[in-house]
Every structure is written in structure tokens, then in C-alpha cells.
Amino acid sequence: MQNKQEKISVLLATYNDSSTITQSIESILSQTYENFELLILDDCSTDDTFHIADELVKKDSRLFLQKNNVNLGLTKSLNILIQKSSGNFIARQDADDISLPNRLQFQVQVMSKYKLDFCTTRSIRTDSNRIVPFFSHYIPKKILINYKNPFIHGTLMAKKEVFIKTNNYDEKYYYSQDYKLFKDFLNQNFKYKVISKPLYLLNMVDNISTNKSEEQKYYADCVRKNIEPDLII
């Protein structure tokens, strides 16, 4: 099957991202790869995020938007989007990040060439212009996963069947759901690659990782220790 025939479902869950949602969505609309759907789920934002996204959705039939009646959090929101997806591949996009124009095209080509189950890419931090990961990029991921998450969640592309085999995101993980997902992927020995070329602009200022660092650490520790979280959010 030719790459152009492969449909990608891009998942974007958002909450109070009115200052960044436009550039995030437009970075997907600007992709050189055209056979995608962008599924946007507003997690009951209290700002203008939904209205801004709704105006953009009207401009392109590949965009779909819905809104949660209550705030469910990222994990459950992403699982809702997976259930709505119709593509052979699923890709992530965070509402405060930017995908470079050739990101989807490049990832699909790599997935096909190496017959991968999933892949991620390196990124450029928007606050420092540094490429990440840097040194840790060269450490085997099956070693690194025991100490930290070696993958950038927003750059993920995977076969939909891979999500199905791991039962999607683990909803016991309100935070660090990406760390748990990647640990599950590696435990099932899925074939993967981290693309050395940075294809994503990563925001590390005023985001979930910085604003909820203690909660993130708790759930990340649960992944590392292989124990179920009991923290109630």
C-alpha cells in the first residue's frame, strides 16, 4: 500500500489553551502529508479555546471538534479520541506545541521503510532552541525507560492496532500517562524508532509538566516501580 493511502488520525486534546491552540492546529493543517483527520477534544475549557478551535474547524473538512461536558483530564480525553479515530495510524499533537510541515510525511515514510509499530522524533525546545533529547538520545530506550520517559509524547505516531493491543492509555494514570503507555509498548516488544531529526517544536513553559510537577513525579514513580497509583485526583 502506498503511503499516500494510509490515513492518519491526529489526536489533540486541549484545555484552556486559547493562546496556543491556533498555531498548534495550523501546524497540522500545513502538513505536506494530506491524508489525515485532526480530532480535537476540548476538555471543558473555561477560556476561548473551544470557540477558537471551532472557527478553524469550519475551514477544513478534515477537522473534527467536540467538547467534554466536564473536565476529564488528558488520559480519558485521549482514549475518547482513539475510539473516534478512523485512521490506520494514530499521531499525537499537543495544543501548545507545533509540528514542522514535513513531520507526518517523514514519520509515515520511516514507519513504512522499517516496518515499525511506532515512532517518535526529537524536538526543538521553544524556550532555548535546544534539541531534545540530547545525550540521552543515544542510550538504549529499554534501559532508559527504567529511569525516565525517553520519548516525546507529542511526536508519537503508532499503528492503531498497537493502541488496541495495549488497551489504549491506562486511565489509572491521570498524569504521566505517556510514560506508562511507552513502558507498555516496550514491554510488548513493539518495533520502534526515535527519529534523530527534530520534527516538532516543544513548549516547556507553563505546561502540565511544569505546573503539575509533583503529581507528574508521583505517577512517574509508579511507572518506574511498576505499581498501581492510588492518588485520587
C-alpha positions in Angstrom: 0.0 0.0 0.0 1.4 3.4 -0.9 2.0 5.9 1.9 -0.5 8.4 0.5 -3.3 5.8 1.0 -2.5 5.5 4.7 -4.9 7.6 6.8 -3.5 9.3 9.9 -5.7 10.2 12.9 -4.1 13.1 14.7 -5.3 13.4 18.3 -5.4 16.8 20.0 -6.9 17.1 23.5 -6.9 20.7 24.8 -7.8 22.6 28.0 -7.5 26.3 28.4 -5.0 26.7 25.5 -6.5 29.8 23.9 -3.1 31.4 23.4 -1.5 28.5 21.6 -4.3 26.4 20.0 -4.4 28.3 16.7 -0.7 27.7 15.9 -0.9 24.1 17.0 -3.9 23.3 14.8 -2.5 25.3 11.9 0.8 23.3 12.1 -1.2 20.2 11.3 -3.2 22.0 8.5 0.2 23.0 7.0 1.5 19.4 6.7 2.9 18.2 3.4 1.0 14.9 4.1 -2.6 15.4 3.3 -4.5 12.2 4.2 -5.2 12.9 7.8 -8.0 13.7 10.1 -7.4 16.0 13.1 -9.6 15.1 16.0 -9.9 17.8 18.6 -11.4 17.4 22.1 -11.9 20.4 24.3 -11.8 19.2 27.9 -14.4 21.7 29.2 -12.1 24.7 28.8 -13.1 27.9 30.7 -11.5 30.2 28.3 -12.0 30.8 24.5 -10.2 27.6 23.4 -13.4 25.9 22.1 -14.5 29.0 20.1 -11.1 29.5 18.5 -10.9 25.8 17.5 -14.5 25.9 16.2 -13.7 28.7 13.8 -10.7 26.8 12.5 -12.7 23.6 12.1 -15.1 25.4 9.7 -12.3 26.0 7.3 -11.2 22.3 6.7 -13.4 19.2 6.4 -10.5 17.1 7.9 -11.0 18.7 11.3 -13.5 17.4 13.9 -14.2 19.1 17.2 -16.1 18.0 20.3 -16.2 19.2 23.9 -16.4 17.3 27.2 -19.3 18.2 29.5 -17.0 18.0 32.4 -13.2 18.1 32.8 -12.0 14.5 32.4 -8.2 15.0 32.1 -5.8 14.2 29.3 -5.8 10.4 29.7 -9.6 9.8 29.3 -9.8 12.5 26.7 -7.2 10.8 24.5 -8.9 7.4 24.9 -12.2 9.1 23.7 -10.3 10.4 20.6 -8.8 6.9 19.9 -12.3 5.5 19.9 -13.4 8.2 17.4 -10.4 7.7 15.1 -10.6 6.1 11.7 -7.0 6.1 10.5 -4.6 3.2 10.2 -2.1 5.3 12.1 -2.6 7.5 15.2 -0.4 10.5 15.8 -0.3 12.9 18.7 -0.2 16.7 18.8 -0.2 18.8 21.9 -2.2 22.0 22.0 0.8 24.2 23.0 3.3 22.6 20.5 4.0 22.9 16.8 4.6 20.1 14.2 7.0 21.1 11.5 5.5 20.8 8.0 7.1 17.5 7.0 6.6 15.8 10.3 3.7 13.4 9.3 5.2 12.7 5.9 8.6 11.8 7.3 7.2 9.6 10.1 5.0 7.7 7.7 7.9 7.0 5.4 10.1 5.8 8.3 7.2 3.6 9.6 6.9 2.0 6.2 10.6 1.7 5.5 11.5 0.0 8.8 8.1 -1.8 9.3 7.7 -0.1 12.7 4.9 -0.4 15.2 5.5 3.2 16.5 8.0 6.0 16.2 8.7 9.4 17.8 11.1 12.2 16.9 13.4 14.6 18.6 12.2 18.1 19.2 13.4 21.7 19.5 12.6 23.4 22.8 11.0 26.8 22.0 12.4 28.4 25.2 16.1 27.6 24.5 16.2 26.4 20.8 18.0 23.2 22.1 17.4 19.8 20.5 15.9 17.3 23.0 16.6 14.6 23.9 20.3 15.3 23.6 22.8 12.9 25.3 20.1 10.5 26.3 19.0 10.1 22.7 22.0 7.7 22.3 21.1 5.5 25.3 19.1 2.3 24.6 15.5 3.1 25.4 14.8 -0.2 27.1 17.4 0.9 29.7 16.4 4.5 29.9 12.7 3.7 30.4 13.5 2.4 33.9 14.7 5.8 34.9 12.8 8.4 32.8 10.5 8.7 29.8 12.8 8.6 26.8 10.1 9.6 24.3 8.4 12.9 23.5 4.7 12.2 23.7 3.6 14.9 21.2 5.7 13.4 18.5 4.2 9.9 18.7 3.0 8.0 15.7 1.8 4.4 16.0 -0.3 1.8 14.3 -3.8 1.9 15.7 -3.6 -1.8 16.4 -0.7 -1.1 18.8 -3.0 1.0 20.9 -5.7 -1.7 20.8 -3.2 -4.3 21.9 -2.2 -2.2 25.0 -5.8 -1.2 25.8 -5.0 2.4 25.0 -3.9 4.8 27.7 -4.1 3.4 31.3 -6.8 5.5 32.9 -5.4 4.9 36.4 -2.7 7.4 35.3 -4.1 10.9 35.5 -0.6 12.2 34.8 2.4 10.6 33.2 0.0 8.6 31.0 2.5 8.8 28.2 5.3 7.3 30.3 3.0 4.4 31.2 2.0 4.0 27.6 5.6 3.8 26.3 6.5 1.4 29.1 3.6 -0.8 27.9 4.8 -0.5 24.3 8.3 -1.6 25.2 7.1 -4.4 27.4 5.2 -5.8 24.4 8.4 -5.6 22.3 6.8 -3.4 19.6 9.3 -2.4 16.9 10.1 1.3 17.2 12.5 4.1 16.2 13.3 7.5 17.6 13.9 9.7 14.6 17.1 11.8 15.1 15.8 14.7 13.0 13.8 17.1 15.1 10.3 17.5 13.6 8.5 19.2 16.5 8.7 22.5 18.4 8.2 21.7 22.1 6.9 24.1 24.7 8.3 23.6 28.2 7.0 26.8 29.8 3.7 27.0 31.7 2.6 23.5 30.7 1.4 20.4 32.5 4.9 19.1 33.2 5.9 22.3 34.9 2.6 23.3 36.5 1.9 19.8 37.9 5.4 18.6 38.6 4.7 16.9 41.9 1.7 15.0 40.5 3.8 14.0 37.4 6.6 12.8 39.6 4.2 10.6 41.7 2.7 8.9 38.7 6.1 8.6 37.0 7.4 6.9 40.2 4.5 4.4 39.9 5.6 3.6 36.3 9.2 3.1 37.4 8.3 0.9 40.4 5.7 -1.0 38.4 2.9 -0.3 41.0 -0.6 1.0 40.6 -1.2 4.6 41.6 -3.7 5.3 44.4 -3.6 9.1 44.3 -7.1 10.5 43.9 -7.3 13.5 41.6 
